Amino acid sequence: MTETLVYSLAPSLVTVACFSTYVLSDPANNLLTTEKVFACMAIFNILRLPMFFLPRLFMETARLFVSIRR
């Protein structure tokens, strides 16, 4: 149950963290506009699936190297 909660909240938390870091790094020059927000949200949604499978890629790569050594 905890894993499901983390998987469902992670994209939203990453988005908030990215926007917060962008704005807080230089509040005078880094202003969020609707164009920037919608473009970033589209990119985050495109990257959501590959990022979901990234840990599995690492596991399978490690398994590959173990198999090769045998």
HTML snippet that shows the backbone in 3Dmol.js (N, CA, C, O; Angstrom):
<script src="https://3Dmol.org/build/3Dmol-min.js"></script>
<div id="view" style="width:600px;height:400px;position:relative"></div>
<script>
const pdb = `
ATOM      1  N   MET A   1       0.829  -1.188   0.000  1.00  0.00           N
ATOM      2  CA  MET A   1       0.000   0.000   0.000  1.00  0.00           C
ATOM      3  C   MET A   1       0.872   1.249   0.000  1.00  0.00           C
ATOM      4  O   MET A   1       0.554   2.230  -0.672  1.00  0.00           O
ATOM      5  N   THR A   2       1.960   1.216   0.744  1.00  0.00           N
ATOM      6  CA  THR A   2       2.856   2.361   0.804  1.00  0.00           C
ATOM      7  C   THR A   2       3.513   2.601  -0.543  1.00  0.00           C
ATOM      8  O   THR A   2       3.691   3.748  -0.954  1.00  0.00           O
ATOM      9  N   GLU A   3       3.880   1.514  -1.243  1.00  0.00           N
ATOM     10  CA  GLU A   3       4.498   1.652  -2.561  1.00  0.00           C
ATOM     11  C   GLU A   3       3.552   2.325  -3.538  1.00  0.00           C
ATOM     12  O   GLU A   3       3.975   3.159  -4.339  1.00  0.00           O
ATOM     13  N   THR A   4       2.281   1.973  -3.479  1.00  0.00           N
ATOM     14  CA  THR A   4       1.301   2.584  -4.370  1.00  0.00           C
ATOM     15  C   THR A   4       1.180   4.071  -4.094  1.00  0.00           C
ATOM     16  O   THR A   4       1.069   4.872  -5.021  1.00  0.00           O
ATOM     17  N   LEU A   5       1.201   4.434  -2.846  1.00  0.00           N
ATOM     18  CA  LEU A   5       1.123   5.845  -2.475  1.00  0.00           C
ATOM     19  C   LEU A   5       2.348   6.605  -2.976  1.00  0.00           C
ATOM     20  O   LEU A   5       2.225   7.711  -3.502  1.00  0.00           O
ATOM     21  N   VAL A   6       3.511   6.018  -2.814  1.00  0.00           N
ATOM     22  CA  VAL A   6       4.745   6.661  -3.270  1.00  0.00           C
ATOM     23  C   VAL A   6       4.745   6.799  -4.790  1.00  0.00           C
ATOM     24  O   VAL A   6       5.106   7.854  -5.313  1.00  0.00           O
ATOM     25  N   TYR A   7       4.344   5.742  -5.508  1.00  0.00           N
ATOM     26  CA  TYR A   7       4.316   5.796  -6.968  1.00  0.00           C
ATOM     27  C   TYR A   7       3.314   6.820  -7.476  1.00  0.00           C
ATOM     28  O   TYR A   7       3.547   7.450  -8.508  1.00  0.00           O
ATOM     29  N   SER A   8       2.215   6.994  -6.778  1.00  0.00           N
ATOM     30  CA  SER A   8       1.217   7.949  -7.248  1.00  0.00           C
ATOM     31  C   SER A   8       1.575   9.382  -6.875  1.00  0.00           C
ATOM     32  O   SER A   8       1.201  10.309  -7.593  1.00  0.00           O
ATOM     33  N   LEU A   9       2.284   9.587  -5.778  1.00  0.00           N
ATOM     34  CA  LEU A   9       2.646  10.942  -5.355  1.00  0.00           C
ATOM     35  C   LEU A   9       3.979  11.421  -5.914  1.00  0.00           C
ATOM     36  O   LEU A   9       4.213  12.627  -5.982  1.00  0.00           O
ATOM     37  N   ALA A  10       4.839  10.525  -6.307  1.00  0.00           N
ATOM     38  CA  ALA A  10       6.178  10.902  -6.760  1.00  0.00           C
ATOM     39  C   ALA A  10       6.173  11.889  -7.928  1.00  0.00           C
ATOM     40  O   ALA A  10       6.909  12.873  -7.869  1.00  0.00           O
ATOM     41  N   PRO A  11       5.387  11.681  -8.981  1.00  0.00           N
ATOM     42  CA  PRO A  11       5.416  12.659 -10.079  1.00  0.00           C
ATOM     43  C   PRO A  11       4.996  14.061  -9.645  1.00  0.00           C
ATOM     44  O   PRO A  11       5.574  15.050 -10.094  1.00  0.00           O
ATOM     45  N   SER A  12       4.012  14.147  -8.789  1.00  0.00           N
ATOM     46  CA  SER A  12       3.572  15.457  -8.311  1.00  0.00           C
ATOM     47  C   SER A  12       4.636  16.116  -7.432  1.00  0.00           C
ATOM     48  O   SER A  12       4.865  17.322  -7.525  1.00  0.00           O
ATOM     49  N   LEU A  13       5.272  15.331  -6.592  1.00  0.00           N
ATOM     50  CA  LEU A  13       6.314  15.880  -5.725  1.00  0.00           C
ATOM     51  C   LEU A  13       7.533  16.328  -6.522  1.00  0.00           C
ATOM     52  O   LEU A  13       8.144  17.349  -6.207  1.00  0.00           O
ATOM     53  N   VAL A  14       7.883  15.571  -7.547  1.00  0.00           N
ATOM     54  CA  VAL A  14       9.011  15.957  -8.398  1.00  0.00           C
ATOM     55  C   VAL A  14       8.691  17.250  -9.135  1.00  0.00           C
ATOM     56  O   VAL A  14       9.549  18.125  -9.253  1.00  0.00           O
ATOM     57  N   THR A  15       7.478  17.376  -9.624  1.00  0.00           N
ATOM     58  CA  THR A  15       7.069  18.588 -10.329  1.00  0.00           C
ATOM     59  C   THR A  15       7.130  19.798  -9.408  1.00  0.00           C
ATOM     60  O   THR A  15       7.664  20.840  -9.790  1.00  0.00           O
ATOM     61  N   VAL A  16       6.593  19.672  -8.208  1.00  0.00           N
ATOM     62  CA  VAL A  16       6.622  20.776  -7.243  1.00  0.00           C
ATOM     63  C   VAL A  16       8.060  21.114  -6.865  1.00  0.00           C
ATOM     64  O   VAL A  16       8.410  22.288  -6.749  1.00  0.00           O
ATOM     65  N   ALA A  17       8.888  20.101  -6.673  1.00  0.00           N
ATOM     66  CA  ALA A  17      10.291  20.350  -6.316  1.00  0.00           C
ATOM     67  C   ALA A  17      11.030  21.063  -7.448  1.00  0.00           C
ATOM     68  O   ALA A  17      11.825  21.968  -7.195  1.00  0.00           O
ATOM     69  N   CYS A  18      10.775  20.666  -8.682  1.00  0.00           N
ATOM     70  CA  CYS A  18      11.441  21.321  -9.822  1.00  0.00           C
ATOM     71  C   CYS A  18      11.011  22.774  -9.953  1.00  0.00           C
ATOM     72  O   CYS A  18      11.849  23.656 -10.141  1.00  0.00           O
ATOM     73  N   PHE A  19       9.728  23.025  -9.858  1.00  0.00           N
ATOM     74  CA  PHE A  19       9.247  24.404  -9.955  1.00  0.00           C
ATOM     75  C   PHE A  19       9.748  25.247  -8.792  1.00  0.00           C
ATOM     76  O   PHE A  19      10.118  26.406  -8.979  1.00  0.00           O
ATOM     77  N   SER A  20       9.761  24.682  -7.608  1.00  0.00           N
ATOM     78  CA  SER A  20      10.251  25.419  -6.437  1.00  0.00           C
ATOM     79  C   SER A  20      11.724  25.749  -6.573  1.00  0.00           C
ATOM     80  O   SER A  20      12.139  26.870  -6.280  1.00  0.00           O
ATOM     81  N   THR A  21      12.517  24.786  -7.014  1.00  0.00           N
ATOM     82  CA  THR A  21      13.941  25.022  -7.207  1.00  0.00           C
ATOM     83  C   THR A  21      14.184  26.087  -8.265  1.00  0.00           C
ATOM     84  O   THR A  21      15.063  26.936  -8.112  1.00  0.00           O
ATOM     85  N   TYR A  22      13.406  26.041  -9.333  1.00  0.00           N
ATOM     86  CA  TYR A  22      13.552  27.023 -10.407  1.00  0.00           C
ATOM     87  C   TYR A  22      13.261  28.433  -9.893  1.00  0.00           C
ATOM     88  O   TYR A  22      14.024  29.364 -10.152  1.00  0.00           O
ATOM     89  N   VAL A  23      12.177  28.581  -9.179  1.00  0.00           N
ATOM     90  CA  VAL A  23      11.782  29.913  -8.711  1.00  0.00           C
ATOM     91  C   VAL A  23      12.701  30.399  -7.595  1.00  0.00           C
ATOM     92  O   VAL A  23      13.097  31.565  -7.590  1.00  0.00           O
ATOM     93  N   LEU A  24      13.044  29.535  -6.659  1.00  0.00           N
ATOM     94  CA  LEU A  24      13.837  29.955  -5.506  1.00  0.00           C
ATOM     95  C   LEU A  24      15.307  30.174  -5.840  1.00  0.00           C
ATOM     96  O   LEU A  24      16.014  30.841  -5.084  1.00  0.00           O
ATOM     97  N   SER A  25      15.785  29.623  -6.965  1.00  0.00           N
ATOM     98  CA  SER A  25      17.188  29.831  -7.324  1.00  0.00           C
ATOM     99  C   SER A  25      17.458  31.281  -7.718  1.00  0.00           C
ATOM    100  O   SER A  25      18.548  31.796  -7.467  1.00  0.00           O
ATOM    101  N   ASP A  26      16.485  31.939  -8.329  1.00  0.00           N
ATOM    102  CA  ASP A  26      16.614  33.355  -8.679  1.00  0.00           C
ATOM    103  C   ASP A  26      15.208  33.951  -8.787  1.00  0.00           C
ATOM    104  O   ASP A  26      14.665  34.052  -9.887  1.00  0.00           O
ATOM    105  N   PRO A  27      14.620  34.344  -7.665  1.00  0.00           N
ATOM    106  CA  PRO A  27      13.227  34.800  -7.673  1.00  0.00           C
ATOM    107  C   PRO A  27      12.964  36.017  -8.554  1.00  0.00           C
ATOM    108  O   PRO A  27      11.849  36.189  -9.047  1.00  0.00           O
ATOM    109  N   ALA A  28      13.960  36.853  -8.756  1.00  0.00           N
ATOM    110  CA  ALA A  28      13.735  38.059  -9.556  1.00  0.00           C
ATOM    111  C   ALA A  28      13.631  37.742 -11.045  1.00  0.00           C
ATOM    112  O   ALA A  28      12.834  38.360 -11.750  1.00  0.00           O
ATOM    113  N   ASN A  29      14.414  36.800 -11.527  1.00  0.00           N
ATOM    114  CA  ASN A  29      14.453  36.514 -12.960  1.00  0.00           C
ATOM    115  C   ASN A  29      13.676  35.271 -13.374  1.00  0.00           C
ATOM    116  O   ASN A  29      13.221  35.181 -14.515  1.00  0.00           O
ATOM    117  N   ASN A  30      13.518  34.324 -12.479  1.00  0.00           N
ATOM    118  CA  ASN A  30      12.845  33.067 -12.816  1.00  0.00           C
ATOM    119  C   ASN A  30      11.380  33.122 -12.396  1.00  0.00           C
ATOM    120  O   ASN A  30      11.017  32.669 -11.310  1.00  0.00           O
ATOM    121  N   LEU A  31      10.567  33.668 -13.248  1.00  0.00           N
ATOM    122  CA  LEU A  31       9.141  33.745 -12.977  1.00  0.00           C
ATOM    123  C   LEU A  31       8.423  32.637 -13.740  1.00  0.00           C
ATOM    124  O   LEU A  31       8.733  32.358 -14.899  1.00  0.00           O
ATOM    125  N   LEU A  32       7.468  32.017 -13.072  1.00  0.00           N
ATOM    126  CA  LEU A  32       6.707  30.969 -13.730  1.00  0.00           C
ATOM    127  C   LEU A  32       5.574  31.598 -14.536  1.00  0.00           C
ATOM    128  O   LEU A  32       4.773  32.375 -14.016  1.00  0.00           O
ATOM    129  N   THR A  33       5.531  31.248 -15.790  1.00  0.00           N
ATOM    130  CA  THR A  33       4.431  31.671 -16.642  1.00  0.00           C
ATOM    131  C   THR A  33       3.644  30.430 -17.041  1.00  0.00           C
ATOM    132  O   THR A  33       4.116  29.306 -16.869  1.00  0.00           O
ATOM    133  N   THR A  34       2.466  30.633 -17.563  1.00  0.00           N
ATOM    134  CA  THR A  34       1.656  29.477 -17.955  1.00  0.00           C
ATOM    135  C   THR A  34       2.334  28.683 -19.064  1.00  0.00           C
ATOM    136  O   THR A  34       2.206  27.460 -19.119  1.00  0.00           O
ATOM    137  N   GLU A  35       3.053  29.367 -19.945  1.00  0.00           N
ATOM    138  CA  GLU A  35       3.741  28.659 -21.024  1.00  0.00           C
ATOM    139  C   GLU A  35       4.811  27.730 -20.468  1.00  0.00           C
ATOM    140  O   GLU A  35       4.940  26.588 -20.910  1.00  0.00           O
ATOM    141  N   LYS A  36       5.572  28.219 -19.503  1.00  0.00           N
ATOM    142  CA  LYS A  36       6.628  27.394 -18.904  1.00  0.00           C
ATOM    143  C   LYS A  36       6.034  26.225 -18.138  1.00  0.00           C
ATOM    144  O   LYS A  36       6.528  25.101 -18.232  1.00  0.00           O
ATOM    145  N   VAL A  37       4.977  26.487 -17.381  1.00  0.00           N
ATOM    146  CA  VAL A  37       4.368  25.430 -16.563  1.00  0.00           C
ATOM    147  C   VAL A  37       3.786  24.336 -17.454  1.00  0.00           C
ATOM    148  O   VAL A  37       4.024  23.155 -17.204  1.00  0.00           O
ATOM    149  N   PHE A  38       3.032  24.701 -18.483  1.00  0.00           N
ATOM    150  CA  PHE A  38       2.421  23.688 -19.333  1.00  0.00           C
ATOM    151  C   PHE A  38       3.466  22.918 -20.134  1.00  0.00           C
ATOM    152  O   PHE A  38       3.314  21.715 -20.346  1.00  0.00           O
ATOM    153  N   ALA A  39       4.507  23.582 -20.576  1.00  0.00           N
ATOM    154  CA  ALA A  39       5.575  22.878 -21.297  1.00  0.00           C
ATOM    155  C   ALA A  39       6.277  21.884 -20.369  1.00  0.00           C
ATOM    156  O   ALA A  39       6.534  20.746 -20.761  1.00  0.00           O
ATOM    157  N   CYS A  40       6.581  22.305 -19.158  1.00  0.00           N
ATOM    158  CA  CYS A  40       7.248  21.408 -18.201  1.00  0.00           C
ATOM    159  C   CYS A  40       6.341  20.250 -17.807  1.00  0.00           C
ATOM    160  O   CYS A  40       6.806  19.118 -17.672  1.00  0.00           O
ATOM    161  N   MET A  41       5.063  20.521 -17.622  1.00  0.00           N
ATOM    162  CA  MET A  41       4.133  19.444 -17.269  1.00  0.00           C
ATOM    163  C   MET A  41       4.051  18.412 -18.397  1.00  0.00           C
ATOM    164  O   MET A  41       3.976  17.212 -18.136  1.00  0.00           O
ATOM    165  N   ALA A  42       4.065  18.876 -19.640  1.00  0.00           N
ATOM    166  CA  ALA A  42       4.038  17.949 -20.776  1.00  0.00           C
ATOM    167  C   ALA A  42       5.297  17.091 -20.797  1.00  0.00           C
ATOM    168  O   ALA A  42       5.227  15.884 -21.030  1.00  0.00           O
ATOM    169  N   ILE A  43       6.443  17.712 -20.556  1.00  0.00           N
ATOM    170  CA  ILE A  43       7.699  16.954 -20.531  1.00  0.00           C
ATOM    171  C   ILE A  43       7.711  15.957 -19.382  1.00  0.00           C
ATOM    172  O   ILE A  43       8.136  14.816 -19.560  1.00  0.00           O
ATOM    173  N   PHE A  44       7.253  16.371 -18.210  1.00  0.00           N
ATOM    174  CA  PHE A  44       7.208  15.453 -17.066  1.00  0.00           C
ATOM    175  C   PHE A  44       6.283  14.276 -17.345  1.00  0.00           C
ATOM    176  O   PHE A  44       6.589  13.148 -16.959  1.00  0.00           O
ATOM    177  N   ASN A  45       5.167  14.519 -18.003  1.00  0.00           N
ATOM    178  CA  ASN A  45       4.255  13.420 -18.325  1.00  0.00           C
ATOM    179  C   ASN A  45       4.865  12.467 -19.356  1.00  0.00           C
ATOM    180  O   ASN A  45       4.636  11.259 -19.295  1.00  0.00           O
ATOM    181  N   ILE A  46       5.632  13.002 -20.294  1.00  0.00           N
ATOM    182  CA  ILE A  46       6.304  12.146 -21.268  1.00  0.00           C
ATOM    183  C   ILE A  46       7.367  11.290 -20.579  1.00  0.00           C
ATOM    184  O   ILE A  46       7.553  10.125 -20.932  1.00  0.00           O
ATOM    185  N   LEU A  47       8.060  11.861 -19.602  1.00  0.00           N
ATOM    186  CA  LEU A  47       9.139  11.144 -18.920  1.00  0.00           C
ATOM    187  C   LEU A  47       8.657  10.234 -17.799  1.00  0.00           C
ATOM    188  O   LEU A  47       9.456   9.473 -17.252  1.00  0.00           O
ATOM    189  N   ARG A  48       7.403  10.285 -17.445  1.00  0.00           N
ATOM    190  CA  ARG A  48       6.901   9.497 -16.318  1.00  0.00           C
ATOM    191  C   ARG A  48       7.078   7.998 -16.536  1.00  0.00           C
ATOM    192  O   ARG A  48       7.545   7.302 -15.635  1.00  0.00           O
ATOM    193  N   LEU A  49       6.719   7.493 -17.697  1.00  0.00           N
ATOM    194  CA  LEU A  49       6.821   6.055 -17.948  1.00  0.00           C
ATOM    195  C   LEU A  49       8.267   5.572 -17.990  1.00  0.00           C
ATOM    196  O   LEU A  49       8.578   4.568 -17.349  1.00  0.00           O
ATOM    197  N   PRO A  50       9.172   6.246 -18.720  1.00  0.00           N
ATOM    198  CA  PRO A  50      10.566   5.782 -18.675  1.00  0.00           C
ATOM    199  C   PRO A  50      11.165   5.831 -17.267  1.00  0.00           C
ATOM    200  O   PRO A  50      11.935   4.945 -16.896  1.00  0.00           O
ATOM    201  N   MET A  51      10.826   6.842 -16.491  1.00  0.00           N
ATOM    202  CA  MET A  51      11.358   6.927 -15.130  1.00  0.00           C
ATOM    203  C   MET A  51      10.771   5.839 -14.236  1.00  0.00           C
ATOM    204  O   MET A  51      11.407   5.407 -13.274  1.00  0.00           O
ATOM    205  N   PHE A  52       9.567   5.402 -14.555  1.00  0.00           N
ATOM    206  CA  PHE A  52       8.950   4.322 -13.788  1.00  0.00           C
ATOM    207  C   PHE A  52       9.709   3.017 -13.999  1.00  0.00           C
ATOM    208  O   PHE A  52       9.831   2.211 -13.076  1.00  0.00           O
ATOM    209  N   PHE A  53      10.226   2.804 -15.223  1.00  0.00           N
ATOM    210  CA  PHE A  53      10.926   1.565 -15.539  1.00  0.00           C
ATOM    211  C   PHE A  53      12.429   1.635 -15.297  1.00  0.00           C
ATOM    212  O   PHE A  53      13.116   0.630 -15.481  1.00  0.00           O
ATOM    213  N   LEU A  54      12.955   2.767 -14.899  1.00  0.00           N
ATOM    214  CA  LEU A  54      14.389   2.908 -14.680  1.00  0.00           C
ATOM    215  C   LEU A  54      14.934   1.962 -13.604  1.00  0.00           C
ATOM    216  O   LEU A  54      15.972   1.342 -13.839  1.00  0.00           O
ATOM    217  N   PRO A  55      14.297   1.816 -12.446  1.00  0.00           N
ATOM    218  CA  PRO A  55      14.824   0.851 -11.458  1.00  0.00           C
ATOM    219  C   PRO A  55      14.847  -0.583 -11.995  1.00  0.00           C
ATOM    220  O   PRO A  55      15.762  -1.349 -11.694  1.00  0.00           O
ATOM    221  N   ARG A  56      13.842  -0.938 -12.785  1.00  0.00           N
ATOM    222  CA  ARG A  56      13.833  -2.282 -13.369  1.00  0.00           C
ATOM    223  C   ARG A  56      14.986  -2.457 -14.352  1.00  0.00           C
ATOM    224  O   ARG A  56      15.574  -3.535 -14.437  1.00  0.00           O
ATOM    225  N   LEU A  57      15.306  -1.411 -15.083  1.00  0.00           N
ATOM    226  CA  LEU A  57      16.445  -1.466 -15.998  1.00  0.00           C
ATOM    227  C   LEU A  57      17.737  -1.751 -15.244  1.00  0.00           C
ATOM    228  O   LEU A  57      18.551  -2.562 -15.685  1.00  0.00           O
ATOM    229  N   PHE A  58      17.928  -1.081 -14.104  1.00  0.00           N
ATOM    230  CA  PHE A  58      19.124  -1.320 -13.301  1.00  0.00           C
ATOM    231  C   PHE A  58      19.165  -2.752 -12.790  1.00  0.00           C
ATOM    232  O   PHE A  58      20.223  -3.382 -12.796  1.00  0.00           O
ATOM    233  N   MET A  59      18.029  -3.271 -12.349  1.00  0.00           N
ATOM    234  CA  MET A  59      17.981  -4.652 -11.865  1.00  0.00           C
ATOM    235  C   MET A  59      18.313  -5.636 -12.977  1.00  0.00           C
ATOM    236  O   MET A  59      19.093  -6.567 -12.776  1.00  0.00           O
ATOM    237  N   GLU A  60      17.728  -5.432 -14.138  1.00  0.00           N
ATOM    238  CA  GLU A  60      17.978  -6.345 -15.255  1.00  0.00           C
ATOM    239  C   GLU A  60      19.411  -6.239 -15.756  1.00  0.00           C
ATOM    240  O   GLU A  60      19.982  -7.241 -16.186  1.00  0.00           O
ATOM    241  N   THR A  61      20.004  -5.054 -15.713  1.00  0.00           N
ATOM    242  CA  THR A  61      21.400  -4.890 -16.107  1.00  0.00           C
ATOM    243  C   THR A  61      22.316  -5.630 -15.135  1.00  0.00           C
ATOM    244  O   THR A  61      23.264  -6.293 -15.556  1.00  0.00           O
ATOM    245  N   ALA A  62      22.039  -5.520 -13.861  1.00  0.00           N
ATOM    246  CA  ALA A  62      22.835  -6.247 -12.877  1.00  0.00           C
ATOM    247  C   ALA A  62      22.680  -7.759 -13.078  1.00  0.00           C
ATOM    248  O   ALA A  62      23.654  -8.505 -12.983  1.00  0.00           O
ATOM    249  N   ARG A  63      21.474  -8.195 -13.350  1.00  0.00           N
ATOM    250  CA  ARG A  63      21.237  -9.612 -13.600  1.00  0.00           C
ATOM    251  C   ARG A  63      21.981 -10.076 -14.855  1.00  0.00           C
ATOM    252  O   ARG A  63      22.500 -11.192 -14.895  1.00  0.00           O
ATOM    253  N   LEU A  64      22.031  -9.220 -15.876  1.00  0.00           N
ATOM    254  CA  LEU A  64      22.767  -9.530 -17.102  1.00  0.00           C
ATOM    255  C   LEU A  64      24.236  -9.742 -16.825  1.00  0.00           C
ATOM    256  O   LEU A  64      24.822 -10.714 -17.300  1.00  0.00           O
ATOM    257  N   PHE A  65      24.852  -8.832 -16.050  1.00  0.00           N
ATOM    258  CA  PHE A  65      26.269  -8.970 -15.751  1.00  0.00           C
ATOM    259  C   PHE A  65      26.562 -10.203 -14.912  1.00  0.00           C
ATOM    260  O   PHE A  65      27.611 -10.826 -15.079  1.00  0.00           O
ATOM    261  N   VAL A  66      25.658 -10.564 -14.016  1.00  0.00           N
ATOM    262  CA  VAL A  66      25.845 -11.783 -13.236  1.00  0.00           C
ATOM    263  C   VAL A  66      25.785 -13.000 -14.149  1.00  0.00           C
ATOM    264  O   VAL A  66      26.569 -13.937 -13.995  1.00  0.00           O
ATOM    265  N   SER A  67      24.862 -12.986 -15.093  1.00  0.00           N
ATOM    266  CA  SER A  67      24.741 -14.113 -16.027  1.00  0.00           C
ATOM    267  C   SER A  67      25.951 -14.219 -16.929  1.00  0.00           C
ATOM    268  O   SER A  67      26.397 -15.324 -17.237  1.00  0.00           O
ATOM    269  N   ILE A  68      26.493 -13.084 -17.360  1.00  0.00           N
ATOM    270  CA  ILE A  68      27.672 -13.096 -18.225  1.00  0.00           C
ATOM    271  C   ILE A  68      28.876 -13.662 -17.493  1.00  0.00           C
ATOM    272  O   ILE A  68      29.675 -14.393 -18.076  1.00  0.00           O
ATOM    273  N   ARG A  69      29.006 -13.325 -16.218  1.00  0.00           N
ATOM    274  CA  ARG A  69      30.158 -13.824 -15.439  1.00  0.00           C
ATOM    275  C   ARG A  69      30.094 -15.323 -15.222  1.00  0.00           C
ATOM    276  O   ARG A  69      31.128 -15.954 -15.001  1.00  0.00           O
ATOM    277  N   ARG A  70      28.929 -15.900 -15.277  1.00  0.00           N
ATOM    278  CA  ARG A  70      28.802 -17.348 -15.086  1.00  0.00           C
ATOM    279  C   ARG A  70      29.297 -17.996 -16.312  1.00  0.00           C
ATOM    280  O   ARG A  70      29.297 -19.224 -16.404  1.00  0.00           O
TER     281      ARG A  70
END
`;
const viewer = $3Dmol.createViewer("view");
viewer.addModel(pdb, "pdb");
viewer.setStyle({}, {cartoon: {color: "spectrum"}});
viewer.zoomTo();
viewer.render();
</script>
